[in-house]
Amino acid sequence: MFLVMGSGSVGSLIGGLLTREGYNVFMIGREPHITITGASGLKIQGLIDKKIQPINAGTFDYIYPIVEMLNDEINYIIFTTKAHQTRQAAEEILPIVCRHTTVVSIQNGVGTEEILQELYPDNLVLRGVTSIGVSRPKPGVVEYSGKGITQIGYANIEEKEKANQLVQALSNSGLESELENNIQGAVFTKTIVNCALNPLAAIHQVKNIEIYKQKKLREKATALANEAWAVTKKLGIKLLVEDPVEYAMSVIKNTGENINSMLSDVRNKKKTEIDFITGKIVSFADQLDITVPHNKEVYKEILALERSYTK
C-alpha cells in the first residue's frame, strides 16, 4: 500500500496515477481539495485527460480515525508536503508507521529526508527529486503540464531494492522515473535552479519567462545561481550537470508559462519553502565563510513578504 502524505499538486498526480494503475493508495491532504477528490474522484487534465475513481483519501484533521484501518499495511509513505510542513506531517502519522514501511521524500529543498530519518530512526528513508510540471487550478483537479523525470536515490543494496520497486511502480503508472545513486547531486542541482528562479518570481509577481526575458532579472538570477553553485562546490557535492547556471536558465526558459510554487504561495498568503531553498544556501554559506549577498537579499525580502500576511 502507498500512503501519499500531502496530496496537493504533485502528491495528487502521483497518488492518482498509482490508483489508476490499480495500486492500493491512500491520499492525505487539505480541505477542500482532498474532500472533493475523495468524494468525486480526481480529475487530471493536460498531458492526461482522465477522471480517476475511487480515490481513497482523508484530511490531515482526520488521520487518527483511519489508524487501525491502515496499520501494518503501508509499504511506502511518500511525502510531498511543503518542506516546512515535513516535521508536523510526519509527527501526525507516527502511530501508523511500521518498521517495514519505507519513507520517501519527494519534496523541494534541502534536508527534508534528515527530518524524516530523525522522526523515523528505525525506518528506511529515501530521497527523491521530481521535475514534473503540475498545478492545481481548482479543488479536485490537477493540471499535468510537464512530464519531467522523478529520481529516487539510494546509498546501499537494501535502499536500491526498495527504490527500484518504487521506480517500477511509478513507471508503470506513467511517470518517467529512474534510480539515482547521486541523489544529493540531484537535490542540489534542482536547488540551484530554485534559488535562481523562485524568489525572484515571487518578489516581482511574474511568470518564469520574465526572469529570462528581462535583462535585470536574468542577471540577478545568474548571480543567485552562481552563489548557490559556489556553496555546492565548497560542500563537495557533485552536481548532475556541468554548468548549473546554464542549466537553470534553460529550465526557466522551458517552463516560461509556469507560475512557480513560491509565487503561488505568496499570492495565496501562505508560508513559502524559502527556508529550505535559499535559506539552506545562506546557512551553508555562513558556515563555510562564503559571501552570498544576492541570496541573502532575496531571502530577507521573501521573509518580509511572509511577515506581511502571516502571524
C-alpha positions as CSV (number, residue, x, y, z in Angstrom):
1,M,0.0,0.0,0.0
2,F,1.1,3.6,-0.7
3,L,0.3,6.5,1.6
4,V,0.7,9.9,-0.1
5,M,1.3,12.5,2.6
6,G,0.5,15.9,1.4
7,S,-1.7,15.4,-1.7
8,G,-1.6,18.8,-3.3
9,S,-0.5,19.1,-6.9
10,V,2.5,16.7,-7.0
11,G,1.0,14.3,-4.4
12,S,-2.4,14.1,-6.1
13,L,-0.8,13.4,-9.5
14,I,1.4,10.6,-8.1
15,G,-1.4,9.1,-6.0
16,G,-4.0,9.4,-8.8
17,L,-1.8,7.7,-11.4
18,L,-0.8,4.9,-9.0
19,T,-4.5,4.4,-8.2
20,R,-5.3,4.4,-12.0
21,E,-2.8,1.6,-12.4
22,G,-4.5,-0.5,-9.7
23,Y,-2.2,0.1,-6.8
24,N,-3.7,0.4,-3.3
25,V,-3.2,4.1,-2.4
26,F,-4.4,6.4,0.4
27,M,-4.0,10.1,-0.1
28,I,-3.9,12.6,2.8
29,G,-4.3,16.3,2.1
30,R,-6.0,19.6,2.9
31,E,-9.5,20.8,2.6
32,P,-11.4,21.4,0.3
33,H,-9.2,19.6,-2.4
34,I,-8.9,16.3,-0.7
35,T,-12.6,16.0,0.3
36,I,-13.7,16.7,-3.2
37,T,-11.2,14.3,-4.5
38,G,-12.3,11.6,-2.1
39,A,-16.0,12.1,-2.8
40,S,-16.0,12.8,-6.6
41,G,-12.7,11.4,-7.8
42,L,-9.6,13.2,-9.1
43,K,-9.7,15.0,-12.5
44,I,-6.3,15.0,-14.2
45,Q,-6.1,17.3,-17.3
46,G,-3.3,18.4,-19.6
47,L,-1.0,15.6,-20.7
48,I,-3.5,13.2,-19.5
49,D,-7.3,13.6,-19.6
50,K,-8.7,11.3,-17.0
51,K,-11.2,11.2,-14.1
52,I,-9.9,8.7,-11.6
53,Q,-12.3,7.0,-9.2
54,P,-12.5,5.8,-6.5
55,I,-9.8,7.8,-4.6
56,N,-9.1,6.7,-1.0
57,A,-8.5,9.9,0.7
58,G,-8.6,11.7,4.1
59,T,-7.7,15.1,5.6
60,F,-4.9,15.9,8.0
61,D,-7.7,16.7,10.5
62,Y,-9.0,13.1,10.5
63,I,-5.8,10.9,10.4
64,Y,-6.3,9.1,13.6
65,P,-9.7,7.5,12.8
66,I,-8.0,5.7,9.9
67,V,-5.1,4.4,12.0
68,E,-6.5,1.0,12.6
69,M,-7.5,0.5,9.0
70,L,-4.0,1.3,7.7
71,N,-1.9,-0.2,10.5
72,D,0.7,-2.8,9.3
73,E,-0.4,-2.3,5.7
74,I,1.7,0.6,4.5
75,N,4.7,-0.3,2.2
76,Y,5.6,3.2,1.2
77,I,4.8,6.6,2.6
78,I,5.5,9.3,0.0
79,F,5.9,12.8,1.5
80,T,5.0,15.5,-1.0
81,T,4.1,18.2,1.6
82,K,5.7,21.6,1.5
83,A,9.2,21.3,3.0
84,H,8.4,23.4,6.1
85,Q,5.4,21.1,6.8
86,T,7.5,17.9,6.9
87,R,8.0,17.7,10.7
88,Q,4.4,18.4,11.6
89,A,3.1,16.0,9.0
90,A,5.5,13.2,10.0
91,E,4.6,13.6,13.6
92,E,0.9,13.3,12.9
93,I,1.2,9.9,11.3
94,L,3.7,8.3,13.7
95,P,1.1,5.8,15.0
96,I,0.7,4.3,11.6
97,V,4.3,4.0,10.6
98,C,5.6,0.4,10.9
99,R,9.1,-0.9,10.9
100,H,8.8,-2.3,7.4
101,T,7.5,0.9,6.0
102,T,9.8,2.8,3.5
103,V,9.5,6.5,3.8
104,V,10.2,8.7,0.8
105,S,10.7,12.4,0.5
106,I,9.8,13.8,-3.0
107,Q,9.9,17.4,-1.9
108,N,11.6,20.7,-2.8
109,G,14.6,22.0,-0.9
110,V,17.4,20.6,1.2
111,G,17.3,18.4,4.3
112,T,13.7,17.0,4.4
113,E,14.9,13.5,4.5
114,E,17.0,14.3,7.5
115,I,13.9,15.4,9.4
116,L,12.1,12.2,8.4
117,Q,15.1,10.0,9.5
118,E,15.2,11.8,12.8
119,L,11.5,11.0,13.5
120,Y,11.6,7.5,12.0
121,P,15.0,6.2,13.1
122,D,14.1,2.6,12.6
123,N,12.8,3.1,9.0
124,L,14.4,3.2,5.6
125,V,14.2,6.8,4.4
126,L,14.8,7.5,0.7
127,R,15.1,10.9,-1.0
128,G,13.6,11.7,-4.4
129,V,13.5,14.6,-6.7
130,T,10.9,15.3,-9.4
131,S,10.8,17.8,-12.3
132,I,7.2,17.0,-13.3
133,G,5.1,20.1,-14.1
134,V,1.8,20.1,-12.3
135,S,-0.5,22.6,-10.7
136,R,-3.9,22.6,-9.1
137,P,-6.3,25.1,-10.8
138,K,-9.2,24.2,-8.5
139,P,-10.1,21.7,-5.8
140,G,-10.4,18.2,-7.2
141,V,-8.4,19.0,-10.4
142,V,-4.7,18.9,-11.2
143,E,-3.2,20.2,-14.4
144,Y,-0.4,17.9,-15.7
145,S,1.7,20.2,-17.9
146,G,5.2,18.7,-18.0
147,K,6.4,15.1,-17.9
148,G,9.8,15.6,-16.3
149,I,11.6,12.9,-14.5
150,T,11.3,11.5,-11.0
151,Q,14.5,10.3,-9.5
152,I,14.7,8.0,-6.4
153,G,18.0,7.8,-4.6
154,Y,19.8,5.0,-2.8
155,A,23.0,4.5,-0.9
156,N,23.3,0.7,-0.5
157,I,21.8,-2.6,-1.7
158,E,18.8,-2.5,0.6
159,E,17.9,1.0,-0.4
160,K,18.4,0.2,-4.0
161,E,16.0,-2.7,-3.9
162,K,13.3,-0.5,-2.2
163,A,14.0,2.4,-4.5
164,N,13.8,0.2,-7.6
165,Q,10.4,-1.2,-6.5
166,L,9.1,2.4,-6.2
167,V,10.6,3.4,-9.6
168,Q,8.9,0.4,-11.2
169,A,5.5,1.4,-9.7
170,L,5.8,5.0,-10.7
171,S,6.9,4.0,-14.2
172,N,4.1,1.5,-14.6
173,S,1.7,4.4,-13.7
174,G,3.0,6.6,-16.5
175,L,5.5,8.7,-14.6
176,E,9.0,8.7,-16.1
177,S,11.2,7.5,-13.2
178,E,14.7,6.3,-12.6
179,L,17.2,5.3,-9.9
180,E,19.8,7.9,-9.0
181,N,22.9,6.9,-7.0
182,N,23.9,10.6,-6.6
183,I,20.6,11.9,-5.2
184,Q,22.2,14.8,-3.3
185,G,23.7,15.9,-6.6
186,A,20.1,15.9,-8.0
187,V,18.8,17.7,-4.9
188,F,21.4,20.5,-5.2
189,T,21.1,20.7,-9.0
190,K,17.4,21.5,-8.5
191,T,18.0,23.7,-5.5
192,I,20.3,25.9,-7.6
193,V,17.5,26.3,-10.2
194,N,15.0,27.1,-7.4
195,C,17.4,29.7,-5.9
196,A,17.7,31.5,-9.2
197,L,14.0,31.4,-10.1
198,N,11.6,31.1,-7.2
199,P,12.3,34.1,-5.0
200,L,12.6,36.5,-8.0
201,A,9.3,35.4,-9.5
202,A,7.6,35.7,-6.1
203,I,9.1,39.1,-5.3
204,H,8.3,40.5,-8.8
205,Q,5.0,38.7,-9.2
206,V,5.9,37.3,-12.7
207,K,5.8,34.0,-14.6
208,N,9.0,32.2,-15.1
209,I,9.6,33.5,-18.6
210,E,10.0,37.1,-17.3
211,I,13.1,36.1,-15.3
212,Y,14.6,35.0,-18.6
213,K,13.3,37.8,-20.8
214,Q,14.0,40.8,-18.6
215,K,17.7,41.6,-18.6
216,K,18.0,42.8,-15.0
217,L,16.1,39.8,-13.7
218,R,18.1,37.4,-15.8
219,E,21.3,39.0,-14.4
220,K,20.0,38.7,-10.9
221,A,19.0,35.0,-11.4
222,T,22.5,34.3,-12.8
223,A,24.1,35.9,-9.7
224,L,21.9,33.9,-7.4
225,A,22.7,30.6,-9.3
226,N,26.4,31.3,-9.2
227,E,26.4,31.9,-5.5
228,A,24.5,28.7,-4.8
229,W,26.9,26.8,-7.1
230,A,29.9,28.2,-5.2
231,V,28.4,26.9,-2.0
232,T,27.7,23.5,-3.5
233,K,31.3,23.2,-4.8
234,K,32.6,24.0,-1.3
235,L,30.3,21.3,0.2
236,G,32.0,18.8,-2.2
237,I,28.7,17.8,-3.9
238,K,28.9,16.6,-7.5
239,L,26.0,18.0,-9.5
240,L,24.2,16.2,-12.3
241,V,25.1,18.9,-14.9
242,E,28.4,20.5,-15.8
243,D,27.1,24.1,-15.7
244,P,24.2,24.6,-13.3
245,V,23.8,28.3,-14.2
246,E,23.3,27.5,-17.9
247,Y,21.0,24.6,-16.8
248,A,19.0,27.0,-14.6
249,M,18.5,29.4,-17.5
250,S,17.3,26.6,-19.7
251,V,14.8,25.4,-17.1
252,I,13.5,28.9,-16.6
253,K,13.0,29.4,-20.3
254,N,11.4,26.0,-20.9
255,T,9.0,26.5,-18.0
256,G,8.2,30.0,-19.0
257,E,4.4,29.9,-18.7
258,N,4.6,28.3,-15.2
259,I,3.6,30.1,-12.0
260,N,6.1,28.6,-9.7
261,S,5.1,27.3,-6.2
262,M,6.7,30.2,-4.3
263,L,4.8,32.8,-6.3
264,S,1.6,30.8,-5.8
265,D,2.2,30.6,-2.1
266,V,2.8,34.4,-1.8
267,R,-0.3,35.1,-3.9
268,N,-2.3,32.8,-1.6
269,K,-0.7,34.4,1.5
270,K,0.9,31.1,2.6
271,K,4.3,30.3,4.1
272,T,6.8,29.6,1.4
273,E,9.6,27.0,1.2
274,I,12.3,29.7,1.2
275,D,13.9,28.4,4.4
276,F,14.6,25.0,2.7
277,I,15.9,26.5,-0.5
278,T,17.6,29.9,-0.3
279,G,17.7,29.7,3.5
280,K,19.8,26.5,3.3
281,I,22.3,28.0,0.9
282,V,22.6,31.1,3.1
283,S,23.1,28.9,6.2
284,F,25.8,26.7,4.5
285,A,27.5,29.9,3.1
286,D,27.8,31.3,6.7
287,Q,29.2,28.0,7.9
288,L,31.7,27.9,5.1
289,D,32.6,31.6,5.2
290,I,31.3,32.2,1.6
291,T,29.7,35.5,0.7
292,V,26.3,35.2,-0.9
293,P,24.9,38.8,-0.9
294,H,22.3,38.2,-3.6
295,N,20.8,35.2,-1.9
296,K,20.8,36.9,1.5
297,E,18.9,39.9,-0.1
298,V,16.1,37.8,-1.7
299,Y,15.9,35.6,1.4
300,K,15.2,38.7,3.6
301,E,12.7,40.0,1.0
302,I,10.7,36.8,1.0
303,L,10.7,36.6,4.8
304,A,9.4,40.2,4.8
305,L,6.7,39.3,2.4
306,E,5.6,36.4,4.6
307,R,5.6,38.6,7.7
308,S,3.2,41.0,5.9
309,Y,0.5,38.4,5.8
310,T,1.2,35.8,8.5
311,K,1.3,35.9,12.2
